[in-house]
Amino acid sequence: MMDEKTMPKVAFVCVRNTCRSQMAEAIAHIRFPGVIEAFSAGTEPDREVDPIAADVIEEIYGVDMRKLQHPKPLSSLPRVDVVVTMGCGASCPSVPAKIRLDWGLEDPMGGPHDAYVACARLIEEKLDLLASEVGGQAADGVSGRASA
């Protein structure tokens, strides 16, 4: 396991920092503690985490991200190694990073519960790849997957 000084810092960025970027931060904390250090922020942050996104994370992973996270502005981010935009067209010129990725995720906000679940599952898949590329091997035996 890497120590905090060598763990890559990853920022998940969206416009409102209320749904996809919050789910990505929460899933990264749950699935990859000690592998990547996760943050999220928005170019125009909202006041609260999307309640359906929070419900889905609690259903799948057993964590209430409303108690642990809140929308934040880009200025709250530390220096990061990787910036991942969620597909919202947000540009982050003020967030320097060695690696920039755009995951192109559809925004489930306003959609059905299943859209949020599908988004969380896709984030998990992308995080598995990201963690193996920038943070070493994925956490063995920690799937966080609920049975269907």
C-alpha positions in Angstrom: 0.0 0.0 0.0 1.2 3.5 -0.8 1.5 6.2 1.8 -0.3 9.5 1.4 2.8 11.3 0.0 2.9 8.9 -3.0 -0.8 8.3 -3.5 -1.9 10.1 -6.7 -4.4 12.8 -6.0 -7.5 12.7 -8.4 -10.1 15.4 -8.8 -13.5 14.6 -10.3 -14.9 17.8 -11.8 -18.4 18.6 -13.0 -20.4 21.8 -13.3 -22.6 21.6 -10.2 -20.6 19.0 -8.2 -23.8 17.5 -7.0 -24.1 14.1 -8.7 -21.6 12.4 -11.0 -18.4 14.0 -9.5 -19.8 13.4 -6.0 -20.5 9.7 -6.8 -17.0 9.3 -8.2 -15.4 10.8 -5.1 -17.5 8.6 -2.8 -16.8 5.4 -4.8 -13.1 6.2 -5.0 -13.0 6.6 -1.2 -14.9 3.3 -0.7 -13.1 1.2 -3.3 -9.5 2.6 -3.2 -8.5 3.8 0.2 -4.7 4.0 0.3 -4.5 3.7 -3.5 -5.8 7.1 -4.8 -6.7 10.2 -2.8 -10.0 11.5 -4.2 -11.6 14.9 -4.4 -14.4 16.5 -6.3 -15.4 20.1 -7.2 -17.6 22.0 -9.5 -17.2 25.1 -11.8 -20.6 26.3 -10.4 -21.2 24.2 -7.3 -24.8 23.6 -6.1 -25.8 23.8 -2.4 -26.2 20.1 -1.7 -25.5 16.6 -3.0 -28.2 15.2 -5.3 -30.5 13.1 -3.0 -31.0 10.3 -5.4 -27.3 10.0 -6.1 -26.7 9.9 -2.3 -29.5 7.2 -2.0 -27.9 5.1 -4.7 -24.4 5.2 -3.1 -25.9 4.2 0.2 -27.9 1.4 -1.4 -24.9 0.0 -3.3 -22.0 0.7 -0.9 -23.7 1.3 2.5 -22.2 4.8 2.8 -24.3 8.0 3.2 -22.2 10.5 1.3 -24.5 13.4 2.5 -22.7 13.1 5.8 -19.3 13.0 4.3 -19.4 15.2 1.2 -20.7 18.5 0.0 -20.5 20.5 -3.3 -17.3 22.5 -3.5 -15.7 25.1 -5.8 -12.6 24.4 -7.9 -10.7 26.7 -5.6 -11.1 24.1 -2.8 -9.0 21.5 -4.6 -5.4 20.8 -3.6 -2.8 20.3 -6.2 -3.8 17.1 -8.1 -2.1 14.6 -10.4 -5.3 13.7 -12.4 -8.3 15.7 -13.3 -11.4 13.7 -14.5 -14.3 15.7 -16.0 -17.6 13.9 -16.0 -18.6 14.7 -19.6 -20.4 17.9 -18.7 -18.2 20.1 -21.0 -16.6 21.7 -17.9 -13.1 23.1 -18.8 -10.7 23.4 -15.9 -7.8 25.6 -17.0 -7.3 26.7 -13.4 -6.7 23.1 -12.3 -3.3 22.0 -13.3 -2.7 18.3 -13.5 -0.3 15.8 -15.1 -3.2 13.8 -16.6 -6.6 15.0 -17.8 -9.5 12.6 -18.7 -13.1 13.1 -19.7 -15.3 10.2 -18.9 -18.2 11.4 -21.0 -20.8 10.2 -18.5 -24.5 11.0 -19.1 -26.0 13.1 -16.3 -28.7 11.0 -14.5 -30.1 14.1 -12.7 -33.9 14.3 -13.2 -33.9 10.7 -14.6 -35.1 7.5 -13.1 -33.4 5.7 -10.2 -32.0 3.1 -12.7 -30.1 5.9 -14.5 -28.3 6.7 -11.3 -27.5 3.1 -10.7 -26.1 2.7 -14.2 -24.0 5.8 -13.8 -22.6 4.6 -10.4 -21.7 1.2 -12.0 -20.0 2.9 -15.0 -18.1 5.1 -12.6 -17.0 2.0 -10.7 -15.7 0.4 -13.9 -13.8 3.5 -14.9 -12.4 3.9 -11.4 -11.1 0.3 -11.5 -9.2 1.1 -14.7 -8.0 4.5 -13.4 -6.8 3.0 -10.1 -4.9 0.2 -11.8 -3.2 2.8 -14.2 -2.3 5.5 -11.7 -2.4 3.9 -8.3 -1.3 0.3 -8.8 -3.5 -2.8 -8.6 -7.2 -2.4 -7.7 -8.1 -3.2 -4.2 -8.4 -7.0 -4.0 -11.6 -8.4 -2.6 -13.4 -5.0 -2.3 -16.0 -5.0 -5.0 -18.6 -2.9 -3.4 -21.1 -4.6 -5.7 -24.5 -5.4 -4.5 -26.2 -8.5 -5.9 -28.7 -7.8 -8.6 
